[in-house]
Amino acid sequence: MGVFSALTTAVSGMTAQSYALENISGNIANSRTAGYKRVDTTFSDLVPDSALNRQISGSVAAYSRATNTIQGDLNATRIDTNVALNGDGFFVVDQRQSGVGASTTFSNKNLYTRRGDFDFDANGYLVNGAGYFLKGLKIDQVTGQLVGTQPEVLRITKEQFPAKATTSIEYRANIPAVPGTTQKTQGGTEFLNPASVTAAGTAPNPYAANAAVMGNNIGSFLATSIPGGSVTVYDTLGKATSVEMRWAKIDNGNAGPPVTTGTWGLFVAQNTSATTAGQVAYVQAGQTVSFGTTGQMVSPSTGDITLPTMTINGTSISGINLTTGGNGLTQNGDVSGQINARSIRQDGYTAGTLDRVSVSAEGQVIGTFSNGQVVALAQISVARFNADNSLKRLDGGAYEETIESGAPIIGLGTSQMVGGNVEQSNTDIADEFSKMIVTQQAYSANTKVISTAQEMLSSVFNIIR
């Protein structure tokens, strides 16, 4: 029976090596497949049950061994929607069940893949090269919070991004202690000419909340004030208008308390073309600004200056605060006599359309709009498993959860996403060819065993001739 057993064992060896060769050929065939994980082959000996002194080496069986935990090289593609995982984890994806376009229905089953060559289809879905649809959570564009808790197929359309009215202007500047006004350069004082400011058509009063510069006084006002910069603001419909500011020094402060070293008035241009006493050229803000002995603003104490409600070039502005952050507006000496505006920024914008999409390291889908806004649109879902190599393989580089793999753990963990990149196959061609040579030699050795066993059987048959 030993010769016959040798034949059976050799056949099992040939079968096992054939199985290994099949895995090797599949690995080589997929050496350029994005996100592919090679399949290695392991061998187990099969020992017949017998007495200790009669045990033989036995036959062999071949099994597949997954390499899902071994990462492939990352390759830059310059396609913004391509994304690779640097670390463990899998993209959560789904398959199309039926329908086309906006009426597409999905299987609503979470599958997992490392293949990140996602790109937009005609309907705004992110689909990889194997036809799997990327899943994640939408982000509320107003609050920035995630919408929902369960991953859903992401669809990003090029709908218009709504306009936002300006509510705040961030203003960072230094006002010179002695302004270089036209009046000052001509030998006069640095103070505002109070006769150029009128309150509700009554006597000149630069301290009034509704103080205004009329068209007939614009020349005197410009000669006793200095420019403070300008910024474009937007109304609720996204219509833009320019807010031009001028500062005028009212006095050198008082002995307090608190002690102040200068009081200023902020004026906003409403109609610089005004020429008559019935036309408003500039309107003063609702409160004056005072500075302390160190040049820091002491009034208003909040650091915010409310701009007046007015209509500029047909656009109404109201409810806009000039925010200085408390120490962003100072009064220090400046030989130029002019305001040094370090920063003038506002929070409004006009409507816009989606220009491009990219992926951040945290897995957020970032939209860049034509109005300059950069907004997080969605969060890509990533699943991790306690036993990655126990996932069931599917066509197209996808995997399915099994009892052995455990339930998915949603979240990036310590991994990162790399936008504009795709993970390549983890197959090493040189290693596969070396394994092919070993497999071929092992297969040939098993055929030699069969040949030898056949010769031994022939010798036995020749005995009886």
Rosetta blueprint (number, residue, H / E / L):
1 M L
2 G H
3 V H
4 F H
5 S H
6 A H
7 L H
8 T H
9 T H
10 A H
11 V H
12 S H
13 G H
14 M H
15 T H
16 A H
17 Q H
18 S H
19 Y H
20 A H
21 L H
22 E H
23 N H
24 I H
25 S H
26 G H
27 N H
28 I H
29 A H
30 N L
31 S L
32 R L
33 T L
34 A L
35 G L
36 Y L
37 K L
38 R L
39 V E
40 D E
41 T E
42 T E
43 F E
44 S E
45 D E
46 L E
47 V L
48 P L
49 D L
50 S L
51 A L
52 L H
53 N H
54 R H
55 Q L
56 I L
57 S L
58 G L
59 S E
60 V E
61 A E
62 A E
63 Y E
64 S E
65 R E
66 A E
67 T L
68 N L
69 T L
70 I L
71 Q L
72 G L
73 D L
74 L E
75 N E
76 A E
77 T L
78 R L
79 I L
80 D L
81 T L
82 N L
83 V E
84 A E
85 L E
86 N E
87 G L
88 D L
89 G L
90 F E
91 F E
92 V E
93 V E
94 D E
95 Q L
96 R E
97 Q E
98 S E
99 G L
100 V L
101 G H
102 A H
103 S H
104 T L
105 T E
106 F E
107 S L
108 N L
109 K L
110 N L
111 L E
112 Y E
113 T E
114 R L
115 R L
116 G L
117 D L
118 F L
119 D E
120 F E
121 D L
122 A L
123 N L
124 G L
125 Y E
126 L E
127 V E
128 N L
129 G L
130 A L
131 G L
132 Y L
133 F E
134 L E
135 K E
136 G E
137 L E
138 K E
139 I E
140 D L
141 Q L
142 V L
143 T L
144 G L
145 Q L
146 L E
147 V E
148 G E
149 T E
150 Q E
151 P E
152 E E
153 V E
154 L L
155 R E
156 I L
157 T L
158 K L
159 E L
160 Q L
161 F E
162 P L
163 A L
164 K E
165 A L
166 T L
167 T L
168 S E
169 I E
170 E E
171 Y E
172 R E
173 A E
174 N E
175 I E
176 P E
177 A L
178 V L
179 P L
180 G L
181 T L
182 T H
183 Q H
184 K H
185 T H
186 Q L
187 G L
188 G L
189 T L
190 E L
191 F E
192 L L
193 N L
194 P H
195 A H
196 S H
197 V L
198 T E
199 A E
200 A L
201 G L
202 T L
203 A L
204 P E
205 N L
206 P L
207 Y L
208 A L
209 A L
210 N L
211 A E
212 A E
213 V E
214 M E
215 G H
216 N H
217 N H
218 I H
219 G H
220 S H
221 F H
222 L H
223 A H
224 T L
225 S L
226 I E
227 P E
228 G E
229 G E
230 S E
231 V E
232 T E
233 V E
234 Y E
235 D L
236 T L
237 L L
238 G L
239 K L
240 A E
241 T E
242 S E
243 V E
244 E E
245 M E
246 R E
247 W E
248 A E
249 K E
250 I E
251 D E
252 N L
253 G L
254 N L
255 A L
256 G L
257 P L
258 P L
259 V L
260 T L
261 T L
262 G E
263 T E
264 W E
265 G E
266 L E
267 F E
268 V E
269 A E
270 Q L
271 N L
272 T L
273 S L
274 A L
275 T L
276 T L
277 A L
278 G L
279 Q L
280 V E
281 A E
282 Y E
283 V E
284 Q E
285 A L
286 G L
287 Q L
288 T L
289 V E
290 S E
291 F E
292 G L
293 T L
294 T L
295 G L
296 Q E
297 M E
298 V E
299 S E
300 P L
301 S L
302 T L
303 G L
304 D E
305 I E
306 T E
307 L L
308 P L
309 T L
310 M E
311 T E
312 I E
313 N L
314 G L
315 T E
316 S E
317 I E
318 S L
319 G L
320 I L
321 N E
322 L E
323 T E
324 T L
325 G L
326 G L
327 N L
328 G L
329 L E
330 T E
331 Q E
332 N E
333 G L
334 D L
335 V L
336 S L
337 G L
338 Q L
339 I L
340 N E
341 A E
342 R E
343 S E
344 I E
345 R E
346 Q E
347 D L
348 G L
349 Y E
350 T L
351 A L
352 G E
353 T L
354 L E
355 D E
356 R E
357 V E
358 S E
359 V E
360 S L
361 A L
362 E L
363 G L
364 Q E
365 V E
366 I E
367 G E
368 T E
369 F E
370 S L
371 N L
372 G L
373 Q L
374 V E
375 V E
376 A E
377 L E
378 A E
379 Q E
380 I E
381 S L
382 V E
383 A E
384 R E
385 F L
386 N L
387 A L
388 D H
389 N H
390 S H
391 L L
392 K E
393 R E
394 L E
395 D H
396 G H
397 G H
398 A E
399 Y E
400 E E
401 E L
402 T L
403 I L
404 E L
405 S L
406 G L
407 A L
408 P L
409 I E
410 I E
411 G L
412 L L
413 G L
414 T L
415 S L
416 Q E
417 M E
418 V E
419 G E
420 G L
421 N E
422 V E
423 E E
424 Q L
425 S L
426 N L
427 T L
428 D L
429 I H
430 A H
431 D H
432 E H
433 F H
434 S H
435 K H
436 M H
437 I H
438 V H
439 T H
440 Q H
441 Q H
442 A H
443 Y H
444 S H
445 A H
446 N H
447 T H
448 K H
449 V H
450 I H
451 S H
452 T H
453 A H
454 Q H
455 E H
456 M H
457 L H
458 S H
459 S H
460 V H
461 F H
462 N H
463 I H
464 I L
465 R L
